Amino acid sequence: MNRIAVRAAIHIAAVFAIYLSVAMLIPAAVDLYYDNDDWRSFAFTAMFMGGLALAVALATQGRTPPANTRFGFLLVNFLWITLAIAGAVPFMTSSLDLSVTDAFFESVSGVTTTGSTVINGLDSAPPGILIWRSLLSFMGGLGVIALGLFLLPFLNIGGVSYFKIESSDIEDRPFERFQTFTVSLIGIYTVLVVACTISYVAAGMDGFHAINHAMSTVATGGFSTHDTSFLRYADNPAILWTGIVFMFIGGLPFSIMILFAVRGRLDALRDPQIRVYAGYCVVFAVAVAIYLRVSMGMPFFTALTHSTFNLMSIITTAGFASDDYSLWGPFAIGCIFVATFLGGCSGSTTGGIKAYRFLILFELLSNGLRRLIYPNTVTPVRYGDRTVAPEMQSAVVLFIASFMVLWAITIVLLSATGLDFITAVTGSLTSLTNVGPGLGPVIGPMGNFSSLPDAAKWICSAAMLLGRLEILAVLVIFTPTFWGR
């Protein structure tokens, strides 16, 4: 990796930061509308960040290096770090006066659409800060889709989309008219947020809270404007089912939505990962609902509503909570713990391992067991009616192996900071999968991460970024081979 490539990546990240500084004017306008003095901090931060970013952009102008895989990895990391750092500054300059550690944690949680928080008193927090948190989730969700849809499949680290599988349709890139589909992606994402906002308002949510929750719901980000998340709306099934529908949509591959909207391709719905994703959402939700009905005597519709909302929230890595599910009993807690690993589809706003990897892993396991009986059998690994390339098979195994190793390392590191075993285990898992809440009294659905030591918050921040960038995209830049010629 030469200096020209590093300089170009810094230049692009600086230009990106200029756009972020403009976005800071939105919460400034909101605070000004609500007559909150924090508008000055947002306005100052926007000018400072914009000026600094402009100076860096001008200083790093130069020849653009040829596009290649290594430059792609470097640029992806630079952009996400830039977004996290820029997003943290308003938290430090606002009336909340968060420390560097807390501000960076909150920003990383937002841009990675994790939803963990260190802020107490959200119900009385400045409106500009609440909007900024939601905007970070909104931008992070859009970035996650772009990452999974356009970049990861073509950096050969395990990302998959309908287009990569459907190689007979488009050979080298996901779209023949990249700009058209990029505009379609932004349009569909924005329309979903608007539709979710209107649905929340129609269901009885206040307009300001509806806007915030809609941005976080579609992005499966989990940031709420209330300390108790959706527990505030626990007696309003219409609001909870609205959240369920849009969280589920957020877990679908946006590639399918784009194909349907732009090309009218209904056949894209045959993507096998959609069936797997929908299948485990239904199975977990219904199983826990039946358990709540039998063990706690909860009315079935109430049990189904809360079970579906909370399981959908965990599976899609949104991280909202409509009840303290840590009190639901061992079976429910076991299901929730397993659901934390799952995630939605590739090319969605969700984190986790994702449905397509489970499909490919099952095929690999099935073929491996078959070869124990018939050693000379050659059976291709299939994804639907398509054969999975050996590179994709290796990428899936490598991702899952890396995930497990990093989970173990993060557990040990968090335990070293003094956290109890449950908090360390679920805190590391929820950070790597970008789910949000963990289990236990500290970081459970009714708690937050504010009481964690600073060292633990930095560890969780790093884990959130690793999980959001599919682990391998970050690890690769720390290898000597990456920086070699």
Stockholm file with secondary structure:
# STOCKHOLM 1.0

chainA/1-485         MNRIAVRAAIHIAAVFAIYLSVAMLIPAAVDLYYDNDDWRSFAFTAMFMGGLALAVALATQGRTPPANTRFGFLLVNFLWITLAIAGAVPFMTSSLDLSVTDAFFESVSGVTTTGSTVINGLDSAPPGILIWRSLLSFMGGLGVIALGLFLLPFLNIGGVSYFKIESSDIEDRPFERFQTFTVSLIGIYTVLVVACTISYVAAGMDGFHAINHAMSTVATGGFSTHDTSFLRYADNPAILWTGIVFMFIGGLPFSIMILFAVRGRLDALRDPQIRVYAGYCVVFAVAVAIYLRVSMGMPFFTALTHSTFNLMSIITTAGFASDDYSLWGPFAIGCIFVATFLGGCSGSTTGGIKAYRFLILFELLSNGLRRLIYPNTVTPVRYGDRTVAPEMQSAVVLFIASFMVLWAITIVLLSATGLDFITAVTGSLTSLTNVGPGLGPVIGPMGNFSSLPDAAKWICSAAMLLGRLEILAVLVIFTPTFWGR
#=GR chainA/1-485 SS CCHHHHHHHHHHHHHHHHHHHHHTHHHHHHHHHTTCTTHHHHHHHHHHHHHHHHHHHHHTCCCCCCCCHHHHHHHHHHHHHHHHHHHHHHHHHSTTCCCHHHHHHHHHHHHTTCCCCCCSCGGGSCHHHHHHHHHHHHHHHHHHHHIIIIIGGGTTSSCCCHHHHCTTTCSSSSCSSHHHHHHHHHHHHHHHHHHHHHHHHHHTCCHHHHHHHHHHHHTTCCCCSSTTGGGGGTTCHHHHHHHHHHHHHHTSCHHHHHIIIIICCGGGGGCHHHHHHHHHHHHHHHHHHHHHHHHHCCCHHHHHHHHHHHHHHHHTTCCCCSSCGGGSCHHHHHHHHHHHHHCCCTTSSCCSSCHHHHHHHHHHHHHHHHHHHSTTCCCCCEETTEECCHHHHHHHHHHHHHHHHHHHHHHHHHHHTTCCHHHHHHHHHHHHTTCCCCSSTTTSTTCCSTTSCHHHHHHHHHHHHHHHTTTHHHHGGGSHHHHCC
#=GC SS_cons         CCHHHHHHHHHHHHHHHHHHHHHTHHHHHHHHHTTCTTHHHHHHHHHHHHHHHHHHHHHTCCCCCCCCHHHHHHHHHHHHHHHHHHHHHHHHHSTTCCCHHHHHHHHHHHHTTCCCCCCSCGGGSCHHHHHHHHHHHHHHHHHHHHIIIIIGGGTTSSCCCHHHHCTTTCSSSSCSSHHHHHHHHHHHHHHHHHHHHHHHHHHTCCHHHHHHHHHHHHTTCCCCSSTTGGGGGTTCHHHHHHHHHHHHHHTSCHHHHHIIIIICCGGGGGCHHHHHHHHHHHHHHHHHHHHHHHHHCCCHHHHHHHHHHHHHHHHTTCCCCSSCGGGSCHHHHHHHHHHHHHCCCTTSSCCSSCHHHHHHHHHHHHHHHHHHHSTTCCCCCEETTEECCHHHHHHHHHHHHHHHHHHHHHHHHHHHTTCCHHHHHHHHHHHHTTCCCCSSTTTSTTCCSTTSCHHHHHHHHHHHHHHHTTTHHHHGGGSHHHHCC
//
